[in-house]
Amino acid sequence: MRTLIILAALGASLCLSACNTISGAGKDVSSAGHAVTDTANDAKPH
């Protein structure tokens, strides 16, 4: 029973850390997309 609780706690902590990692990666990709969009808009002739 104790082993099951330890494994469940370990699994939950891994899931939470994975969610944070994916969230951070999403923010990085979004920032890169905004930078590309801004650069493209600056390069357009007005």
C-alpha positions in Angstrom: 0.0 0.0 0.0 2.8 2.4 0.9 4.5 1.7 -2.4 1.3 2.5 -4.3 1.0 5.9 -2.6 4.7 6.7 -3.3 4.2 5.8 -7.0 1.0 7.9 -7.2 2.7 10.9 -5.7 5.7 10.5 -8.0 3.4 10.2 -11.1 1.5 13.3 -10.0 4.6 15.3 -9.6 5.9 14.3 -13.0 2.6 15.3 -14.6 2.7 18.7 -13.0 6.3 19.3 -14.1 5.5 18.2 -17.6 2.5 20.7 -17.8 4.8 23.5 -16.7 7.4 22.6 -19.3 4.8 22.5 -22.1 3.4 25.8 -20.9 6.8 27.4 -21.0 7.5 26.0 -24.4 4.2 27.4 -25.7 5.1 30.8 -24.4 8.5 30.6 -26.1 6.9 29.7 -29.4 4.3 32.4 -29.1 7.1 35.0 -28.4 9.0 33.9 -31.5 5.8 34.1 -33.6 5.2 37.7 -32.4 8.8 38.6 -33.2 8.4 37.2 -36.8 5.1 39.0 -37.2 6.5 42.3 -36.0 9.6 42.0 -38.3 7.4 41.2 -41.3 5.1 44.2 -40.6 8.2 46.5 -40.3 9.5 45.2 -43.6 6.3 46.0 -45.5 6.5 49.1 -47.6 4.1 51.8 -46.2 
